Amino acid sequence: MFMTVTNATQALCRQCAAPLPVQQGTQFVDCSFCGTANFVDKSRAVFHYAVRQTVRENDALAALRRWMGGNETVKNLDSKAQIESSSFEMFPMWLLRVQNSDKEEQVLMEPAAAISISELKQLTVPAAALEPYDHSLDATAVMPTVPYTTMLDWLQNDHAITPDQVREASLVHLPLYIFKYSFNGRRYTAVVDAATSKVFANIFPAKWELPFVALGGLAFAAYFCVAWLPLGGFFIDNVDGMFVGLALYCLAAPIIAVPIFAAALIISARN
């Protein structure tokens, strides 16, 4: 029996009109009042969920500091960056279960409001973490500004997914901490997921990789040249020349390594 979905995204039993809890990824729901088995066609309904906040602001700040001290950011960013502000909000995202061209189910996320952190689309939300949206969250909830039809256009343009391939669509409010910080005279934004402590940032003070690449290229060129010493010695004086060239290689290899390692240490200390 098909259930009825109201404009408030509340699922009602078709038999007795009692409210039914509809979980993401399920199609059948038994009514706890009359026992009727209800089926919902989720491709024609949009459900509203929220993810529970489990991370406090101090813990979110600690997660941000750990990320700043990681391998992707410049040296000592965690101690030198100045946290200017922090705010909490429930940010809306479109969560869709679609069937791709290979007939496999795929979960996609698209922002339902404007945000500068596009990496949020890579966030994965387990079905068990979703709860029916509670209007007590309205005070911190960001209102959706991206219509459902616009999001469908994004799917078709970015992922070649047509509306007929959408099996389930949900509006999900995610708990996020928005941190503004400054470093070397520039301001940056980082987002911490208040459910998993994961940090998202599009633009941040990243390590400068060019010196490492240049040093690696120099080391390759140097060892490539000295590797020809035994072969060059062979062409000059056959076997005896090859042994002389091999001896020169064994002598040159550690000599070359010393300045390369020293340069690597200097670059690591400054970057």
PyMOL commands that set and color helices and strands:
alter all, ss='L'
color gray80, all
select helices_A, chain A and resi 42-44+57-68+77-80+118-122+127-129+135-137+148-159+163-165+210-226+229-270
alter helices_A, ss='H'
color red, helices_A
select strands_A, chain A and resi 4-5+11-12+19-20+28-30+37-39+46-51+82-99+105-111+130-132+166-183+186-193+199-200
alter strands_A, ss='S'
color yellow, strands_A
deselect
rebuild
show_as cartoon
